[in-house]
Amino acid sequence: MSKKSSASFESSLDRLHEIVRELDAEETPLDDSMKLYAEGIEIVEKCVNDLSEAQLRISELRKRSDGVFEKLDFIEDRQMQPGG
């Protein structure tokens, strides 16, 4: 993941935390709360998408019993594990 994507993801999480604080505040008017909630949903969807894309790029090098290294995709490795 590039630094730009990472920073964007981090700033999205920061904004999401701000939204939660504002929604928790008793003085936030209902109309503002509804707008904040909608914004939060959009941010969560973006973050989930960013994480899914990053997960697809993750790979792992594993040494086989014959000493040869093989590259496994994150998804394939997770599916091979019990309960995965």
One Martini backbone bead per residue (centre of mass of N, CA, C, O) as a GRO file, in nm:
protein
   84
    1MET     BB    1   0.097   0.035   0.022
    2SER     BB    2   0.078   0.348  -0.001
    3LYS     BB    3   0.120   0.637   0.167
    4LYS     BB    4  -0.135   0.773   0.060
    5SER     BB    5  -0.337   0.549   0.137
    6SER     BB    6  -0.265   0.537   0.434
    7ALA     BB    7  -0.334   0.830   0.504
    8SER     BB    8  -0.626   0.813   0.411
    9PHE     BB    9  -0.707   0.594   0.608
   10GLU     BB   10  -0.627   0.743   0.868
   11SER     BB   11  -0.809   0.993   0.820
   12SER     BB   12  -1.070   0.833   0.818
   13LEU     BB   13  -1.049   0.731   1.109
   14ASP     BB   14  -1.037   1.004   1.243
   15ARG     BB   15  -1.313   1.100   1.142
   16LEU     BB   16  -1.475   0.872   1.271
   17HIS     BB   17  -1.407   0.953   1.563
   18GLU     BB   18  -1.535   1.232   1.548
   19ILE     BB   19  -1.821   1.138   1.488
   20VAL     BB   20  -1.864   0.977   1.745
   21ARG     BB   21  -1.829   1.213   1.938
   22GLU     BB   22  -2.064   1.382   1.820
   23LEU     BB   23  -2.287   1.164   1.865
   24ASP     BB   24  -2.240   1.151   2.184
   25ALA     BB   25  -2.334   1.428   2.195
   26GLU     BB   26  -2.612   1.583   2.327
   27GLU     BB   27  -2.597   1.867   2.148
   28THR     BB   28  -2.660   1.718   1.893
   29PRO     BB   29  -2.847   1.748   1.642
   30LEU     BB   30  -3.040   1.549   1.455
   31ASP     BB   31  -2.960   1.644   1.171
   32ASP     BB   32  -2.655   1.619   1.224
   33SER     BB   33  -2.657   1.320   1.301
   34MET     BB   34  -2.753   1.214   1.025
   35LYS     BB   35  -2.513   1.324   0.862
   36LEU     BB   36  -2.292   1.182   1.022
   37TYR     BB   37  -2.388   0.896   0.976
   38ALA     BB   38  -2.363   0.898   0.667
   39GLU     BB   39  -2.062   0.962   0.664
   40GLY     BB   40  -1.972   0.713   0.827
   41ILE     BB   41  -2.066   0.500   0.627
   42GLU     BB   42  -1.882   0.588   0.394
   43ILE     BB   43  -1.616   0.546   0.546
   44VAL     BB   44  -1.647   0.247   0.609
   45GLU     BB   45  -1.666   0.151   0.315
   46LYS     BB   46  -1.386   0.257   0.233
   47CYS     BB   47  -1.218   0.099   0.442
   48VAL     BB   48  -1.305  -0.182   0.357
   49ASN     BB   49  -1.200  -0.156   0.070
   50ASP     BB   50  -0.905  -0.095   0.139
   51LEU     BB   51  -0.858  -0.361   0.297
   52SER     BB   52  -0.926  -0.556   0.068
   53GLU     BB   53  -0.704  -0.460  -0.124
   54ALA     BB   54  -0.466  -0.515   0.064
   55GLN     BB   55  -0.517  -0.818   0.107
   56LEU     BB   56  -0.460  -0.895  -0.196
   57ARG     BB   57  -0.143  -0.799  -0.173
   58ILE     BB   58  -0.080  -1.005   0.026
   59SER     BB   59   0.214  -1.191   0.102
   60GLU     BB   60   0.388  -1.512   0.146
   61LEU     BB   61   0.677  -1.662   0.261
   62ARG     BB   62   0.746  -2.015   0.229
   63LYS     BB   63   0.904  -2.292   0.363
   64ARG     BB   64   0.962  -2.585   0.253
   65SER     BB   65   1.077  -2.905   0.316
   66ASP     BB   66   1.277  -2.872   0.048
   67GLY     BB   67   1.370  -2.544   0.075
   68VAL     BB   68   1.153  -2.403  -0.080
   69PHE     BB   69   1.019  -2.112  -0.184
   70GLU     BB   70   0.686  -1.976  -0.141
   71LYS     BB   71   0.410  -1.802  -0.271
   72LEU     BB   72   0.144  -1.667  -0.078
   73ASP     BB   73  -0.161  -1.581  -0.056
   74PHE     BB   74  -0.356  -1.462   0.184
   75ILE     BB   75  -0.620  -1.604   0.109
   76GLU     BB   76  -0.512  -1.892   0.071
   77ASP     BB   77  -0.388  -1.921   0.355
   78ARG     BB   78  -0.656  -1.878   0.517
   79GLN     BB   79  -0.814  -2.123   0.385
   80MET     BB   80  -0.605  -2.350   0.492
   81GLN     BB   81  -0.691  -2.290   0.761
   82PRO     BB   82  -0.837  -2.363   1.034
   83GLY     BB   83  -1.138  -2.183   1.017
   84GLY     BB   84  -1.084  -2.008   0.721
   0.00000   0.00000   0.00000
